[in-house]
Amino acid sequence: MSYATIYQISISPPLRDRLAAAAASEGVNLPGQWVSTRALHLACSPGWAAAWESALVTTPDANPGADDAVITDGMILAAVQADLAKGGEVLS
């Protein structure tokens, strides 16, 4: 895991969209803004950096943030739910 990888994960538009969709499905108000304020924290989720780096090793021009085989919807939902469980958001 590198900080550069974490940063790349946090700024990936497709991954941010997927995170926002998960947040919306959990009832988060303004899910896009919610993701913007938590993107770096969420990008530090266990296994994300290793999965991202592995995807780029096998396919250097891949778009890991858009690939559900790299960071799965289950990984995204688990990260969103864990953050919400910490009390970081008032739900609608």
DRENLUM-244359 format. One record per residue: residue number from 1; x, y, z of N, C-alpha, C in turn. Coordinates in steps of 0.001 Angstrom, whole numbers, plus 524288, in hexadecimal, padded with zeros to 5 digits. Layout:
N
- num, n.X, n.Y, n.Z, ca.X, ca.Y, ca.Z, c.X, c.Y, c.Z
- NUM, X, Y, Z, X, Y, Z, X, Y, Z;
...
END
This chain:
92
- num, n.X, n.Y, n.Z, ca.X, ca.Y, ca.Z, c.X, c.Y, c.Z
- 1, 8034D, 7FB61, 80000, 80000, 80000, 80000, 8036E, 804CE, 80000;
- 2, 80213, 80881, 7FCAC, 804D6, 80D7A, 7FCAB, 800EA, 811EB, 7FD1F;
- 3, 802CE, 81644, 7FF10, 7FF65, 81AD7, 7FF73, 7FDC2, 81CB2, 7FA0C;
- 4, 80127, 81BF2, 7F635, 7FFBE, 81D73, 7F0DB, 7FB20, 81A33, 7EEF1;
- 5, 7FB20, 8152F, 7F042, 7F6C2, 811D7, 7EEB9, 7F1C2, 81381, 7F171;
- 6, 7F21D, 8147E, 7F680, 7ED81, 81648, 7F967, 7EB54, 81B42, 7F6F3;
- 7, 7EEC0, 81ED3, 7F593, 7ED00, 823AE, 7F31F, 7EA54, 8228F, 7EDE4;
- 8, 7ECAE, 81F28, 7EAAE, 7EA56, 81DE0, 7E5A1, 7E4F3, 81B6C, 7E646;
- 9, 7E469, 8181B, 7EA2A, 7DF4C, 815CA, 7EB48, 7DB67, 81A14, 7ECAF;
- 10, 7DD14, 81DB1, 7EFFB, 7D981, 821BA, 7F1F8, 7D7A7, 82587, 7EDCD;
- 11, 7DA94, 82615, 7E98D, 7D8FD, 829D4, 7E57E, 7D6A1, 82744, 7E0AF;
- 12, 7D5FD, 8221D, 7E0CD, 7D3CA, 81F53, 7DC54, 7CE02, 820AC, 7DBAA;
- 13, 7CC94, 8235B, 7D760, 7C70C, 824B4, 7D69E, 7C35C, 81FFD, 7D6AD;
- 14, 7C4A9, 81BA7, 7D3F6, 7C0FD, 81743, 7D42A, 7C06E, 81503, 7D9AC;
- 15, 7C4A9, 814CA, 7DC9B, 7C448, 812B6, 7E1E2, 7C12F, 81663, 7E55E;
- 16, 7C201, 81B7B, 7E4C1, 7BEF1, 81F45, 7E7CE, 7B923, 81EBD, 7E697;
- 17, 7B7E2, 81DD6, 7E1AA, 7B263, 81D18, 7E036, 7B02C, 8182B, 7E2BE;
- 18, 7B33C, 81410, 7E2DF, 7B17A, 80F36, 7E54B, 7B0D1, 80FE4, 7EB2F;
- 19, 7B471, 812C5, 7ED97, 7B3FA, 813E9, 7F32E, 7AF13, 8171D, 7F446;
- 20, 7AE09, 81AFD, 7F0FD, 7A95F, 81E3B, 7F1B4, 7A469, 81AFF, 7F11C;
- 21, 7A466, 81763, 7ED67, 79FD3, 813FE, 7ECBA, 79EFA, 810A2, 7F19A;
- 22, 7A32D, 80E9E, 7F3C5, 7A2B3, 80B7F, 7F88A, 7A0CC, 80EDA, 7FD0E;
- 23, 7A2EC, 8138E, 7FD7E, 7A148, 81718, 801B2, 79B83, 81877, 8011B;
- 24, 799D2, 8197A, 7FC51, 7944F, 81AB2, 7FB65, 790DD, 8160F, 7FCE0;
- 25, 792AB, 81159, 7FBA1, 78F92, 80CB7, 7FCEC, 78F1C, 80BEC, 802D4;
- 26, 792B9, 80E4A, 805B9, 79298, 80E07, 80B70, 78FD4, 812C1, 80DD6;
- 27, 78D9F, 8162A, 80A86, 78A8E, 81A8E, 80C72, 78D94, 81F7E, 80DA3;
- 28, 79247, 81FF8, 80BAB, 79577, 8249D, 80CB1, 79348, 82947, 809B4;
- 29, 792B7, 82DA8, 80C68, 7914B, 83293, 809DC, 795F4, 8347C, 806B0;
- 30, 7950F, 83674, 80210, 7992F, 83892, 7FEB4, 79DCC, 834D1, 7FE50;
- 31, 79CF8, 83037, 7FC2F, 7A10C, 82C3C, 7FC2B, 7A616, 82DD4, 7F95B;
- 32, 7A5B0, 830FD, 7F543, 7AA65, 832CB, 7F28C, 7ADD7, 83616, 7F617;
- 33, 7AB6F, 83989, 7F907, 7AE65, 83CC0, 7FCBA, 7B090, 83965, 80121;
- 34, 7AD80, 835B5, 802E6, 7AF3B, 8322C, 80703, 7B42F, 82F54, 80555;
- 35, 7B42A, 82D5C, 8007E, 7B8BD, 82A9C, 7FE6E, 7BD5D, 82E5F, 7FDFD;
- 36, 7BC71, 83316, 7FC2B, 7C0B4, 836DB, 7FB9A, 7C383, 837D8, 800BB;
- 37, 7C08E, 83807, 804F8, 7C304, 83921, 80A05, 7C59F, 83458, 80C68;
- 38, 7C473, 82FBA, 80A62, 7C688, 82AE9, 80CAA, 7C9C7, 827AA, 808E0;
- 39, 7CAB9, 82993, 80433, 7CD3E, 82670, 80022, 7D283, 8243C, 801CE;
- 40, 7D5C6, 82760, 8041C, 7DAE3, 82560, 805BA, 7DA55, 8214A, 80A06;
- 41, 7D6EE, 82249, 80DB9, 7D611, 81E81, 811EE, 7D407, 8195A, 80FB5;
- 42, 7D037, 81999, 80C4D, 7CE05, 814E2, 809FA, 7D216, 81207, 806A7;
- 43, 7D56D, 814E6, 80401, 7D980, 81291, 800B8, 7DD7A, 80F7C, 803E7;
- 44, 7DDB2, 81076, 808F7, 7E13A, 80D97, 80C74, 7DEE1, 80876, 80E55;
- 45, 7DA50, 8071F, 80C84, 7D7AF, 8025B, 80E49, 7DB22, 7FD91, 80D47;
- 46, 7DAF7, 7F9D3, 810DC, 7DE42, 7F530, 81054, 7DD90, 7F26D, 80B16;
- 47, 7E1DC, 7F153, 808A1, 7E1EE, 7EE6A, 803BE, 7E168, 7F1A2, 7FED5;
- 48, 7DFBC, 7F683, 7FF56, 7DED1, 7F9A2, 7FAA7, 7E3DD, 7FAD4, 7F7B2;
- 49, 7E7D6, 7FCA0, 7FA5F, 7ECB2, 7FE13, 7F7B4, 7EF3A, 7F957, 7F526;
- 50, 7EF41, 7F4EB, 7F7E3, 7F18F, 7F030, 7F5A7, 7EE9A, 7EE7B, 7F0C0;
- 51, 7E977, 7EEB7, 7F0F4, 7E652, 7ED39, 7EC67, 7E754, 7F0E1, 7E7D5;
- 52, 7E798, 7F5EB, 7E8F4, 7E881, 7F9ED, 7E4F0, 7EDCE, 7F90F, 7E259;
- 53, 7F1DE, 7F87A, 7E595, 7F725, 7F7C6, 7E387, 7F796, 7F2BB, 7E063;
- 54, 7F526, 7EE9A, 7E230, 7F536, 7E9A0, 7DF64, 7F2A6, 7EA1C, 7DA0F;
- 55, 7EE53, 7ECF1, 7D9D8, 7EBA3, 7EDB7, 7D4D9, 7EF19, 7F09B, 7D0FD;
- 56, 7F1FE, 7F46C, 7D2DC, 7F558, 7F77A, 7CF62, 7FA37, 7F47B, 7CDB8;
- 57, 7FBEB, 7F0CE, 7D0E7, 80064, 7ED8E, 7CF66, 7FED7, 7EA03, 7CAE2;
- 58, 7FA34, 7E7B9, 7CB35, 7F882, 7E417, 7C71E, 7F6A2, 7E6E8, 7C236;
- 59, 7F455, 7EB89, 7C2E4, 7F268, 7EE97, 7BE6D, 7F3A4, 7F456, 7BF73;
- 60, 7F83C, 7F62E, 7BDC4, 7F9F4, 7FB80, 7BF14, 7F636, 7FFDC, 7BD7F;
- 61, 7F32A, 7FF21, 7B95B, 7EF92, 80347, 7B7B6, 7EA02, 80247, 7B9A3;
- 62, 7E97A, 7FF05, 7BDA5, 7E453, 7FDC3, 7BFD6, 7E1E9, 8027E, 7C283;
- 63, 7DCDE, 8022E, 7C36C, 7DA0D, 80624, 7C666, 7D7DB, 8036D, 7CB40;
- 64, 7DB2E, 8029D, 7CF39, 7D98D, 7FF88, 7D3BC, 7D4BD, 8019E, 7D68E;
- 65, 7D3EC, 806B3, 7D686, 7CF71, 808EB, 7D93E, 7CA41, 8077D, 7D6DA;
- 66, 7CA4C, 8061D, 7D1E8, 7C57F, 804A0, 7CF34, 7C4B3, 7FEBB, 7CF14;
- 67, 7C894, 7FBCE, 7D0C9, 7C87B, 7F624, 7D051, 7C6C7, 7F39C, 7D56C;
- 68, 7C225, 7F14E, 7D56C, 7C010, 7EEC5, 7DA1D, 7C349, 7EA07, 7DBC0;
- 69, 7C697, 7E821, 7D858, 7C9F5, 7E3C0, 7D9BB, 7CEB3, 7E58F, 7DCE2;
- 70, 7CFCB, 7EA90, 7DCDF, 7D446, 7ECAB, 7DFC5, 7D28C, 7EE46, 7E53B;
- 71, 7CF6E, 7F242, 7E58B, 7CCFE, 7F3CE, 7EA7E, 7C739, 7F28B, 7E9CB;
- 72, 7C590, 7EE85, 7EC74, 7C050, 7EC79, 7EB95, 7BC27, 7EFF6, 7EE14;
- 73, 7B75C, 7EF33, 7EC55, 7B308, 7F203, 7EEC5, 7B296, 7F097, 7F48E;
- 74, 7B3C6, 7EBBC, 7F5D6, 7B3B8, 7EA1C, 7FB4B, 7B7BD, 7ED05, 7FE8C;
- 75, 7BC67, 7EDDA, 7FC5C, 7C07B, 7F0D1, 7FF19, 7BEB9, 7F675, 7FFE9;
- 76, 7BC46, 7F89E, 7FBE5, 7BA6A, 7FE06, 7FC35, 7B62A, 7FE7B, 80058;
- 77, 7B25B, 7FB09, 80024, 7AE1A, 7FB3E, 803EF, 7B022, 7FA90, 8097E;
- 78, 7B3C2, 7F6FD, 80A48, 7B5F7, 7F623, 80F7C, 7B8B1, 7FB0D, 8117C;
- 79, 7BB95, 7FDBA, 80E13, 7BE52, 80280, 80FAC, 7BA76, 806D6, 810FE;
- 80, 7B66A, 8076B, 80DD0, 7B270, 80B6D, 80EC6, 7AF98, 80A48, 813E3;
- 81, 7AE09, 80570, 8149D, 7AB3C, 80409, 81965, 7AEA6, 804B5, 81E3C;
- 82, 7B39E, 80363, 81DD4, 7B72C, 8040C, 82241, 7B7BB, 809CA, 823AD;
- 83, 7B819, 80D20, 81FB7, 7B88E, 812B9, 820BD, 7B391, 814CC, 82337;
- 84, 7AF18, 81325, 82141, 7AA22, 814E2, 82372, 7A96A, 812FE, 8290A;
- 85, 7AB56, 80E4D, 82A2B, 7AAD7, 80C26, 82F6C, 7ADE6, 80F64, 8336F;
- 86, 7B1BB, 8123C, 83185, 7B4D1, 815A8, 834F9, 7B1EC, 81ABF, 83624;
- 87, 7AD4E, 81B5D, 833D4, 7AA1B, 81FFB, 834F4, 7AB7D, 824C2, 831CF;
- 88, 7ADD0, 823FE, 82D39, 7AF90, 8286D, 82A25, 7AB7E, 82B17, 826C5;
- 89, 7A69F, 82977, 82718, 7A2BF, 82BC2, 82388, 79D53, 82B5C, 825D9;
- 90, 79A4E, 82F68, 82526, 794CF, 82F4E, 82694, 791E1, 82D5B, 821CA;
- 91, 78ECB, 82945, 82271, 78BE5, 8270E, 81E15, 786A9, 829BF, 81D66;
- 92, 784BC, 82993, 818AA, 77FA7, 82BE9, 81788, 77B52, 8287C, 81979;
END
